[in-house]
Amino acid sequence: MKIQETATFLYLLSKLSKNDRYNPENPFAKILMGKADTDIVYEDKYAVAFESTGRQTKKHFLVIPKVPAVDLHDLMKKASSEEVDGYMRAIDEVARQQGMTRRQQLMNGVSDWGYRVTFNIAGLGRQTVPHCHAHVMGGEQLQPHFIGITQEKVDKLKEGVAQEVVGHVLEKLQAEGIVSRDVQTTQRIQNILARMNLRTRE
């Protein structure tokens, strides 16, 4: 195969793989096709919304576009301006209907209001279902987003807390006379507790 033909072939292959990323058998695609038993809280010509099964806040809904897109990035490439606008309006409408907007809160006699919209994209973004979806969360005071907190930092934080707990437990056991205060025994117990902590983390 000539260089030009090879380049053309690789280009077409890359275009095919990009367009073929969407899996029509994913769980959210099945919801759109009516093949999954889900209580729909909102639907229009652009989107469908339902309560999250992995609820993280008092109110937690997923809003999915009817365009077959893997994630928000894919949606922006595939959808028309009308479809993107319709999808974003659907997200806002779900928040309104679920009492998370200012107007709804004031009507309910509550002055404080607010909600969060989050898109998880791909592996590093912790996306679990390969169909574009927005998390609409509210109904309570939400915790702040900690920008820059990585899994490595979380693991180090857990390790520090675990070591603190191990030291505290060991002191209590020694104070009660349950465990000897000699250095060898102390070291052996610390090693056992450390191994238990590592197994828990795995």
Contacts in CASP RR format, 6 or more apart in sequence:
PFRMAT RR
TARGET T0000
AUTHOR 0000-0000-0000
METHOD contacts of the structure
MODEL  1
MKIQETATFLYLLSKLSKNDRYNPENPFAKILMGKADTDIVYEDKYAVAF
ESTGRQTKKHFLVIPKVPAVDLHDLMKKASSEEVDGYMRAIDEVARQQGM
TRRQQLMNGVSDWGYRVTFNIAGLGRQTVPHCHAHVMGGEQLQPHFIGIT
QEKVDKLKEGVAQEVVGHVLEKLQAEGIVSRDVQTTQRIQNILARMNLRT
RE
1 9 0 8 1.000
21 70 0 8 1.000
21 74 0 8 1.000
21 130 0 8 1.000
22 68 0 8 1.000
22 69 0 8 1.000
22 70 0 8 1.000
22 74 0 8 1.000
22 130 0 8 1.000
22 131 0 8 1.000
23 29 0 8 1.000
23 130 0 8 1.000
24 68 0 8 1.000
26 129 0 8 1.000
26 130 0 8 1.000
26 131 0 8 1.000
27 36 0 8 1.000
27 129 0 8 1.000
27 131 0 8 1.000
28 62 0 8 1.000
28 64 0 8 1.000
28 129 0 8 1.000
28 131 0 8 1.000
28 133 0 8 1.000
29 68 0 8 1.000
29 131 0 8 1.000
30 36 0 8 1.000
31 38 0 8 1.000
31 40 0 8 1.000
31 48 0 8 1.000
31 50 0 8 1.000
31 64 0 8 1.000
32 48 0 8 1.000
32 64 0 8 1.000
32 66 0 8 1.000
38 50 0 8 1.000
39 50 0 8 1.000
39 51 0 8 1.000
40 48 0 8 1.000
40 49 0 8 1.000
40 50 0 8 1.000
41 49 0 8 1.000
41 50 0 8 1.000
41 51 0 8 1.000
41 61 0 8 1.000
41 94 0 8 1.000
41 97 0 8 1.000
41 98 0 8 1.000
42 48 0 8 1.000
42 49 0 8 1.000
42 63 0 8 1.000
42 90 0 8 1.000
42 93 0 8 1.000
42 94 0 8 1.000
42 97 0 8 1.000
43 49 0 8 1.000
44 86 0 8 1.000
44 90 0 8 1.000
44 93 0 8 1.000
45 66 0 8 1.000
46 65 0 8 1.000
46 66 0 8 1.000
46 83 0 8 1.000
46 86 0 8 1.000
46 87 0 8 1.000
46 89 0 8 1.000
46 90 0 8 1.000
47 63 0 8 1.000
47 64 0 8 1.000
47 65 0 8 1.000
47 66 0 8 1.000
47 86 0 8 1.000
47 87 0 8 1.000
47 90 0 8 1.000
47 91 0 8 1.000
48 63 0 8 1.000
48 64 0 8 1.000
48 66 0 8 1.000
49 61 0 8 1.000
49 62 0 8 1.000
49 63 0 8 1.000
49 64 0 8 1.000
49 90 0 8 1.000
49 94 0 8 1.000
49 136 0 8 1.000
50 61 0 8 1.000
50 62 0 8 1.000
51 60 0 8 1.000
51 61 0 8 1.000
51 62 0 8 1.000
52 60 0 8 1.000
52 61 0 8 1.000
52 62 0 8 1.000
52 135 0 8 1.000
54 60 0 8 1.000
56 135 0 8 1.000
56 137 0 8 1.000
57 137 0 8 1.000
57 138 0 8 1.000
57 139 0 8 1.000
57 140 0 8 1.000
57 142 0 8 1.000
58 138 0 8 1.000
58 139 0 8 1.000
58 140 0 8 1.000
59 98 0 8 1.000
59 99 0 8 1.000
59 100 0 8 1.000
59 115 0 8 1.000
59 136 0 8 1.000
59 137 0 8 1.000
59 138 0 8 1.000
59 139 0 8 1.000
59 140 0 8 1.000
60 135 0 8 1.000
60 136 0 8 1.000
60 137 0 8 1.000
60 138 0 8 1.000
61 94 0 8 1.000
61 98 0 8 1.000
61 135 0 8 1.000
61 136 0 8 1.000
61 137 0 8 1.000
62 133 0 8 1.000
62 134 0 8 1.000
62 135 0 8 1.000
62 136 0 8 1.000
63 87 0 8 1.000
63 90 0 8 1.000
63 91 0 8 1.000
63 94 0 8 1.000
63 133 0 8 1.000
63 134 0 8 1.000
63 136 0 8 1.000
64 131 0 8 1.000
64 132 0 8 1.000
64 133 0 8 1.000
64 134 0 8 1.000
65 75 0 8 1.000
65 79 0 8 1.000
65 83 0 8 1.000
65 87 0 8 1.000
65 132 0 8 1.000
66 83 0 8 1.000
67 75 0 8 1.000
67 78 0 8 1.000
67 79 0 8 1.000
67 83 0 8 1.000
67 87 0 8 1.000
67 132 0 8 1.000
68 78 0 8 1.000
68 131 0 8 1.000
69 75 0 8 1.000
69 77 0 8 1.000
69 78 0 8 1.000
69 79 0 8 1.000
69 131 0 8 1.000
69 132 0 8 1.000
70 130 0 8 1.000
70 131 0 8 1.000
70 132 0 8 1.000
71 119 0 8 1.000
71 121 0 8 1.000
71 122 0 8 1.000
71 127 0 8 1.000
71 130 0 8 1.000
71 132 0 8 1.000
72 119 0 8 1.000
72 121 0 8 1.000
72 132 0 8 1.000
73 121 0 8 1.000
74 132 0 8 1.000
75 84 0 8 1.000
75 87 0 8 1.000
75 132 0 8 1.000
76 84 0 8 1.000
79 87 0 8 1.000
91 117 0 8 1.000
91 134 0 8 1.000
91 136 0 8 1.000
92 101 0 8 1.000
94 136 0 8 1.000
95 101 0 8 1.000
95 115 0 8 1.000
95 117 0 8 1.000
95 136 0 8 1.000
96 103 0 8 1.000
96 104 0 8 1.000
97 104 0 8 1.000
98 136 0 8 1.000
99 105 0 8 1.000
99 108 0 8 1.000
99 139 0 8 1.000
100 113 0 8 1.000
100 114 0 8 1.000
100 115 0 8 1.000
100 136 0 8 1.000
100 138 0 8 1.000
100 139 0 8 1.000
101 113 0 8 1.000
101 114 0 8 1.000
101 115 0 8 1.000
102 113 0 8 1.000
102 114 0 8 1.000
104 113 0 8 1.000
105 111 0 8 1.000
105 112 0 8 1.000
105 113 0 8 1.000
105 114 0 8 1.000
106 113 0 8 1.000
114 138 0 8 1.000
114 139 0 8 1.000
115 136 0 8 1.000
115 137 0 8 1.000
115 138 0 8 1.000
115 139 0 8 1.000
115 142 0 8 1.000
116 135 0 8 1.000
116 136 0 8 1.000
116 137 0 8 1.000
116 138 0 8 1.000
116 142 0 8 1.000
117 134 0 8 1.000
117 135 0 8 1.000
117 136 0 8 1.000
117 137 0 8 1.000
118 134 0 8 1.000
118 135 0 8 1.000
118 137 0 8 1.000
119 132 0 8 1.000
119 133 0 8 1.000
119 134 0 8 1.000
119 135 0 8 1.000
120 126 0 8 1.000
120 127 0 8 1.000
120 128 0 8 1.000
120 135 0 8 1.000
121 127 0 8 1.000
155 201 0 8 1.000
158 201 0 8 1.000
159 197 0 8 1.000
159 201 0 8 1.000
162 197 0 8 1.000
166 190 0 8 1.000
166 193 0 8 1.000
166 194 0 8 1.000
166 197 0 8 1.000
167 190 0 8 1.000
169 193 0 8 1.000
170 179 0 8 1.000
170 186 0 8 1.000
170 189 0 8 1.000
170 190 0 8 1.000
170 193 0 8 1.000
173 179 0 8 1.000
173 189 0 8 1.000
174 180 0 8 1.000
174 181 0 8 1.000
174 186 0 8 1.000
179 185 0 8 1.000
179 186 0 8 1.000
179 189 0 8 1.000
180 186 0 8 1.000
END
